[in-house]
Amino acid sequence: MPYHLARTAWSPRRVLRERTAHCLEGAIFGAAALRTLGFPPLLLDLEAAQDTDHVVAAFRVDGRWGAIAKSNFVGLRYREPVYRGLRELVMSYFDGYMNLRGERTLRAYSPPVNLARFDRRRPGWMTAADDLWWVAEHLAVVRHRALLTSAMVRRLSTVDRRSRTAALVGYRAD
């Protein structure tokens, strides 16, 4: 499914109809698909500095965490369920999480947000025709856990040119 750049928050139904998604929509779609398979529909918000946030659908198999994600950057997509904890899963995104200047930007992550908690107030969110901005709004106010200390942030190096080029394979700027 191709990535698209837009200020939208489509429901899984709309993503299926349009056959395209960006990060938030891909994560919501992944959460809905996981729910259909019997997993809780969990989202994690990865917070960045000098960059955009990233949202992933998280899941557990045999006590190990994995994630489904849609990104314009190669290294910010799917993760196999092999990570012992959420922090370990989130840190697996650290090296690939960069802005176009090559700065490493991942700084914090939310606890898992179970979209099932909204079933009473937002019934039918998986098949809604309307945008799901309320998901993005909720993720924005959830308390996030810091990944790095300020000293660590000051010591961060920029990503080398070769890694930056590799991360941008298939990147769309329009």
Secondary structure, 3 states (H helix, E strand, C coil): CCECCCCCCCCHHHHHHHCCECHHHHHHHHHHHHHHCCCCCEEEEEEECCCCCEEEEEEEECCEEEEECCCCCHHHCCEEEEECCHHHHHHCCCCCCECCCCCECEEEECCCEEHHHHCCCCCCCCCCCCCCHHHHHHHHHCCCEECCCHHHHHHCCCCCHHHHHHHCCCCCCC
